[in-house]
Amino acid sequence: MFSCQTEEGDIRGFIGNQYAPYYTGIVTALLIQAGYADDQRIDKAIRWLIEMRQNDGGWVIGSPGLAGMTWSDVIKLTSDKNAETIKAFDKTQPFSHAGTGMVIRAFAAHRQYRKSPEALKAAQLLKSHFFKEDNYNSYKAADHWVRFEFPFWWNNLPAAMDSLSLIGIPPADKDIKNALDWFKTNQQESGLWKISYSKIHKEPENKNSEEERLWISLAICRIFRRYYG
């Protein structure tokens, strides 16, 4: 993974030669969890993520340089590894909770950066959008908040709450309390949670879904343990 890190600090290659802060964030989080928290390359990646924020303190979904392009132009650029990296983009556009939820995992996984002003600002933005539509078309529907997966990949309620509980947003916070109450209300009689509560994404019940439901339920239990001991 580090062999794909550029001189700028990001992990490149997920979408051609274009910036991908959302993917850089989740890969950086995994590398930190694998024991590389003190590696200078991790510090370089997080500092790059800080530079890539929108003016409001969050991040977009996808590559910020591709916003406003036609779908055909996006496909052309992201399919060509030799295409020029689009570096001109509008930082005045609002954050995406889908993108911010993925990036913030890198900060949450790092014992120092999770307490940084940048992490706290992004956390405030993320929780303010619980159960709301995103500002961007990708993963826009509010139902994406309640469609789960493990290991964490796209943003959803357990993934976001996992990060915010590590960052230290308190349980008395209104948005955090609402999320915890949602978990309580939607826990099944078995003690577990379903993979999806989405009306637009029905998950099949099979052997794989049974195992994933266990991992998702464990992740939610860890969130409660952080908040209530």
Secondary structure, 3 states (H helix, E strand, C coil): CHHHECCCCCECECCECCCCHHHHHHHHHHHHHHHHCCCHHHHHHHHHHHHCCCCCCCCCCCCHHHCCCCHHHHHHHHCCCCCCCCCCCCCCCCCCHHHHHHHHHHHHHCCCHHHCHHHHHHHHHHHHCCCCCCCCCCCCCHHHHHECCCCCCCCCHHHHHHHHHHHCCCCCCHHHHHHHHHHHHCCCCCCCCCCECCCCCCCCCCHHHHHHHHHHHHHHHHHHHHHHC
